[in-house]
Amino acid sequence: MSRTRTAVLAALALVAGVSGPAVAVTPSSEAAISAIPCTVDYKIQNDWGSGFTAAVTVTNNSAAKSSWAVKWSYAGNQQVTSYWNSKIAQSGTAVTASNETYNGTLATGGSVSFGFNGSYTGTNAIPTAFTLDGVTCNVDDGSGGGGGNGGGSGTRVDNPYSGAKVYVNPEWSAKAAAETGGSRISNQPTGVWLDRIAAINGTSTSMGLRAHLDAALAQKGSGEEVVQLVVYDLPGRDCAALASNGELGATEIDKYKTQFIDPIAAILSDSKYASLRIVTTIEIDSLPNLVTNTGSRATATANCDTMLANGNYVKGVGYALAKLGAIPNVYNYLDAGHHGWLGWDDNFAPAATLFKQAATSEGATVDDVAGFITNTANYSALKENNFTINDSVNGTSVRQSKWVDWNRYVDELSFAQAFRTQLVSVGFDSGIGMLIDTSRNGWGGSARPAGPGPTTSVDAYVDGGRYDRRIHVGNWCNQAGAGLGERPQASPATGIDAYVWMKPPGESDGSSSAIPNDEGKGFDQMCDPTYTGNARNGNSMSGALPNAPLSGHWFSAQFQQLMANAYPPLS
């Protein structure tokens, strides 16, 4: 339950030039209210006895400003420990919050919000006086309780998906419903991708972040609602691929912080959205690339070596976790690749160690991580039922098959559960949960094996029984034969918070050929169906569908294939 200033400060008396106790607003005092140059709404959103989270909204009723500073003093020993959407300095009991580079403009009648965490002993009284640029402000009486719109507890929970609906993106839903047969799945929840700075405010053809959050409030009614966001714009993003390269250069870490993460945090911390459970998938693919595609490995790339050397993946992820994790209703899930990437002994433990390094950099702690997500935008089968990693054929282990190639895992569920244990062993909280993206890993249809393969050889046994029909487990772009997987659901297995459709089915992984664009998206040969491969896919054919558009753009042929090959099948 949030606490707020419960009485109007004696600003009416201040305007009148007299002192005295707070007074109620009456019709005769409305003129005095309108004369007050600014209003401050200070709410304590969470208080755990030795610390607290506060949200502050300042409304400017005087001339427009290009910069601002809000000051107050504490009666006790409160100390600000971290903050967002403003720069906060404290000297003794006196606190000054000044604008960031991106939110200095404050129009007449305009408002700005910021927040912070603090510590204290004894009591945590709310300040009684605030100034904006040296002028005394009114303190809002907090009517409405500051709990955000709609019902819902607004308190942090172990699994945000438990007992909650999940936001259906109306933009994706409309595209799905427009496809023949698409209405069967158009009401499913999918992730909202913030993959460039322009996506935050939206464009003439796409909704921005606030528009999505407002739509989520409209959908939630009186219950709980999860909103799924993919935060994806690191400098030098996805260094081993080109279709998913981003707009920021390898050295633009400051731009990432101030023009991407900070504005997102400013919106998410708006008390209007406090009743939503906001799940953030943090920066897919980039950290795993530092594990597998650097140094002396055959799969190494110069771009990945650069990002390992400059540290900007680790810094960017740490900054994002710290900023977003400080918001009480945000749940950060860090990307953890997939079993066909990190399942080998050489990658498994080093990945967990690297993730711990990122999660404790730039002011972040492991407490800023609610969990991890695997298989994001990938195709790895959820559960291979026709063989296990412990099987052998004529004395030859399944691990020695060409498909498994000495991996410790054959599917996403076993990998996610085991990797969760590894993550806890390196210092992540024992309560972390895993998400698995099942949007495109169903592998149903007529090609789905009905049972195990023949035991004539280990390769025949594995290839004849495996659901995942890719040519190679390293193939990732618009895969031919793929189908919709398990529908989104909460708590489906031990250690798994949810199966999710974080990648919206029908949105391309990348173009089949080079397409000029202003989105920072390059052409990757792995999306060309005629490409014969590289070290990262065993020099195999790419397995990609032809005639694909840019990544994130609608790909009707792929959407139809996903429905046709859905498993469980669509009714």
Secondary structure, 3 states (H helix, E strand, C coil): CCEECCCCCCHHHHHHCCCCCCCCCCHHHHHHHHHCCEEEEEEEEEECCCEEEEEEEEEECCCCECCCEEEEECCCCCEEEEEECCEEEEECCEEEEECCCCCCCECCCCEEEEEEEEECCCCCCCCCCEEECCEECEECCCCCCCCCCCCCCCCCCCCCCCCEEECCCHHHHHHHHHCCCHHHCCCCCCCEEECCCHHHHCECCECCHHHHHHHHHHHHCCCEEEEEEEECCCCCCCCCCCCCCCCCCCCCHHHHHHHHHHHHHHHHCCHHHCCCEEEEEECCCHHHHHHHCCCCCCCCCHHHHHHHHHCHHHHHHHHHHHHHHCCCCEEEEEECCCHHHHCCHHHHHHHHHHHHHHHCCCCCCHHHCCEEEECCCCCCCCCCCCCCCCCEECCEEHHHCCCCCCCCCCCHHHHHHHHHHHHHHCCCCCCCEEEEECCCCCCCCCCCCCCCCCCCCHHHHHHHHCCCCCCCCCCCCCECCCCCCCCCEEEEECCEEEEECCCCCCECCCCCCCCCCCCCCCCCHHHCCCCCCCHHHCCCCCCECCCCCCCCCECHHHHHHHHHCCCCCCC
